[in-house]
Amino acid sequence: MISTRSFHQNAKNQVKTISQAKKLSSPTSTVVSGRVRENQKATQSEESLRKVMYLSCWGPYS
């Protein structure tokens, strides 16, 4: 049979472990979201360049 004290101590240790895991995962999610933003910017740049190239070749003045 588990004593109340050891039960509470075990629960307390698990809470510490969970909070430490959350702290460690936060920078990782920040890095991932930063990469997503970089990919979005790159995609927007490519689309803009594609539009400029299209208009310079096939635009209303050609």
N, CA, C and O of each residue as an XYZ file, in Angstrom:
248
protein
N       0.844     -1.162      0.000
C       0.000      0.000      0.000
C       0.904      1.244      0.000
O       1.897      1.302      0.726
N       0.544      2.231     -0.823
C       1.320      3.455     -0.942
C       0.844      4.441      0.116
O      -0.355      4.658      0.296
N       1.803      5.027      0.806
C       1.427      6.008      1.814
C       1.024      7.316      1.139
O       1.400      7.577     -0.004
N       0.271      8.120      1.843
C      -0.201      9.398      1.324
C       0.969     10.319      1.006
O       0.967     11.031      0.002
N       1.968     10.288      1.883
C       3.137     11.150      1.673
C       3.868     10.779      0.392
O       4.214     11.666     -0.389
N       4.114      9.494      0.151
C       4.832      9.098     -1.061
C       3.978      9.360     -2.307
O       4.515      9.690     -3.364
N       2.664      9.216     -2.192
C       1.767      9.512     -3.307
C       1.872     10.987     -3.695
O       1.994     11.318     -4.874
N       1.824     11.864     -2.696
C       1.921     13.300     -2.956
C       3.295     13.671     -3.514
O       3.400     14.504     -4.414
N       4.334     13.056     -2.982
C       5.688     13.339     -3.465
C       5.833     12.902     -4.923
O       6.435     13.607     -5.732
N       5.279     11.741     -5.247
C       5.340     11.238     -6.618
C       4.586     12.181     -7.561
O       5.081     12.495     -8.644
N       3.409     12.629     -7.165
C       2.625     13.559     -7.982
C       3.376     14.874     -8.171
O       3.386     15.435     -9.266
N       3.993     15.354     -7.123
C       4.760     16.597     -7.176
C       5.925     16.473     -8.159
O       6.191     17.399     -8.924
N       6.605     15.355     -8.142
C       7.730     15.124     -9.048
C       7.257     15.074    -10.500
O       7.937     15.575    -11.395
N       6.098     14.472    -10.730
C       5.577     14.390    -12.092
C       5.200     15.775    -12.620
O       5.416     16.070    -13.796
N       4.648     16.610    -11.772
C       4.305     17.976    -12.185
C       5.564     18.733    -12.560
O       5.568     19.459    -13.554
N       6.638     18.582    -11.787
C       7.901     19.243    -12.112
C       8.418     18.769    -13.464
O       8.882     19.573    -14.271
N       8.339     17.467    -13.710
C       8.825     16.903    -14.964
C       8.024     17.440    -16.144
O       8.596     17.769    -17.183
N       6.718     17.530    -15.991
C       5.869     18.041    -17.065
C       6.180     19.503    -17.345
O       6.275     19.902    -18.506
N       6.341     20.309    -16.299
C       6.625     21.732    -16.510
C       7.999     21.922    -17.152
O       8.181     22.829    -17.964
N       8.971     21.071    -16.793
C      10.285     21.156    -17.421
C      10.200     20.781    -18.895
O      10.859     21.398    -19.732
N       9.398     19.779    -19.217
C       9.237     19.365    -20.613
C       8.597     20.477    -21.425
O       8.983     20.699    -22.573
N       7.630     21.179    -20.857
C       6.997     22.295    -21.567
C       8.000     23.408    -21.817
O       8.000     24.005    -22.894
N       8.854     23.698    -20.845
C       9.856     24.749    -21.017
C      10.832     24.381    -22.130
O      11.248     25.242    -22.905
N      11.193     23.113    -22.209
C      12.129     22.677    -23.237
C      11.489     22.685    -24.617
O      12.175     22.941    -25.606
N      10.203     22.414    -24.707
C       9.560     22.346    -26.013
C       9.240     23.721    -26.579
O       9.057     23.850    -27.789
N       9.169     24.737    -25.757
C       8.827     26.077    -26.237
C       9.826     26.633    -27.254
O       9.393     27.120    -28.298
N      11.131     26.589    -27.009
C      12.061     27.102    -28.017
C      11.968     26.340    -29.337
O      12.150     26.922    -30.406
N      11.691     25.073    -29.266
C      11.563     24.277    -30.478
C      10.392     24.769    -31.302
O      10.506     24.910    -32.520
N       9.271     25.032    -30.657
C       8.112     25.514    -31.401
C       8.375     26.898    -31.971
O       7.854     27.233    -33.036
N       9.167     27.705    -31.289
C       9.518     29.029    -31.798
C      10.364     28.906    -33.053
O      10.164     29.651    -34.013
N      11.298     27.981    -33.054
C      12.152     27.760    -34.220
C      11.305     27.282    -35.392
O      11.486     27.737    -36.522
N      10.395     26.378    -35.129
C       9.542     25.847    -36.190
C       8.664     26.947    -36.774
O       8.538     27.055    -37.994
N       8.057     27.764    -35.917
C       7.205     28.845    -36.427
C       8.037     29.857    -37.205
O       7.545     30.438    -38.173
N       9.273     30.078    -36.808
C      10.167     30.970    -37.552
C      10.469     30.419    -38.936
O      10.532     31.176    -39.905
N      10.654     29.114    -39.037
C      10.903     28.490    -40.339
C       9.668     28.564    -41.220
O       9.778     28.755    -42.431
N       8.508     28.415    -40.627
C       7.266     28.518    -41.395
C       7.144     29.915    -41.980
O       6.797     30.073    -43.150
N       7.432     30.938    -41.162
C       7.380     32.319    -41.651
C       8.381     32.544    -42.773
O       8.071     33.212    -43.759
N       9.589     31.987    -42.627
C      10.602     32.124    -43.677
C      10.123     31.480    -44.967
O      10.318     32.037    -46.048
N       9.496     30.308    -44.864
C       8.979     29.634    -46.045
C       7.871     30.450    -46.694
O       7.796     30.521    -47.921
N       7.012     31.066    -45.891
C       5.943     31.895    -46.441
C       6.518     33.107    -47.169
O       6.043     33.472    -48.245
N       7.535     33.727    -46.587
C       8.166     34.883    -47.230
C       8.820     34.473    -48.547
O       8.725     35.191    -49.543
N       9.480     33.325    -48.550
C      10.126     32.844    -49.767
C       9.080     32.571    -50.846
O       9.295     32.892    -52.015
N       7.960     31.984    -50.461
C       6.898     31.706    -51.419
C       6.324     33.003    -51.978
O       6.073     33.101    -53.179
N       6.114     33.997    -51.122
C       5.612     35.291    -51.587
C       6.599     35.954    -52.542
O       6.199     36.547    -53.543
N       7.870     35.853    -52.233
C       8.895     36.435    -53.105
C       8.899     35.758    -54.467
O       8.994     36.426    -55.496
N       8.796     34.434    -54.473
C       8.765     33.698    -55.730
C       7.538     34.074    -56.557
O       7.634     34.240    -57.773
N       6.392     34.207    -55.903
C       5.175     34.593    -56.616
C       5.299     35.997    -57.193
O       4.866     36.246    -58.318
N       5.885     36.912    -56.434
C       6.080     38.282    -56.926
C       7.015     38.292    -58.132
O       6.741     38.966    -59.125
N       8.092     37.565    -58.052
C       9.037     37.496    -59.163
C       8.373     36.883    -60.390
O       8.568     37.362    -61.508
N       7.604     35.846    -60.192
C       6.899     35.192    -61.291
C       5.933     36.173    -61.968
O       5.823     36.192    -63.194
N       5.239     36.982    -61.172
C       4.299     37.959    -61.711
C       5.041     39.028    -62.518
O       4.605     39.404    -63.606
N       6.162     39.515    -61.979
C       6.950     40.529    -62.685
C       7.453     39.976    -64.009
O       7.385     40.652    -65.036
N       7.953     38.755    -63.988
C       8.461     38.141    -65.220
C       7.337     37.973    -66.239
O       7.524     38.242    -67.426
N       6.192     37.536    -65.783
C       5.049     37.347    -66.684
C       4.636     38.682    -67.304
O       4.443     38.780    -68.516
N       4.504     39.708    -66.458
C       4.066     41.011    -66.965
C       5.111     41.625    -67.906
O       4.756     42.282    -68.884
N       6.395     41.410    -67.609
C       7.418     41.983    -68.488
C       7.434     41.272    -69.843
O       7.800     41.876    -70.851
N       7.047     40.010    -69.877
C       7.026     39.282    -71.156
C       5.680     39.406    -71.864
O       5.644     39.538    -73.088
N       4.586     39.367    -71.131
C       3.263     39.274    -71.732
C       2.339     40.408    -71.336
O       1.143     40.356    -71.622
N       2.861     41.416    -70.694
C       2.026     42.506    -70.187
C       1.353     43.323    -71.282
O       1.521     43.038    -72.467
N       0.603     44.321    -70.891
C      -0.190     45.099    -71.850
C       0.660     45.928    -72.827
O       0.148     46.382    -73.851
N       1.934     46.127    -72.527
C       2.768     46.979    -73.377
C       3.651     46.204    -74.335
O       4.411     46.811    -75.090
N       3.575     44.892    -74.329
C       4.483     44.137    -75.204
C       3.906     43.924    -76.586
O       4.550     43.307    -77.436
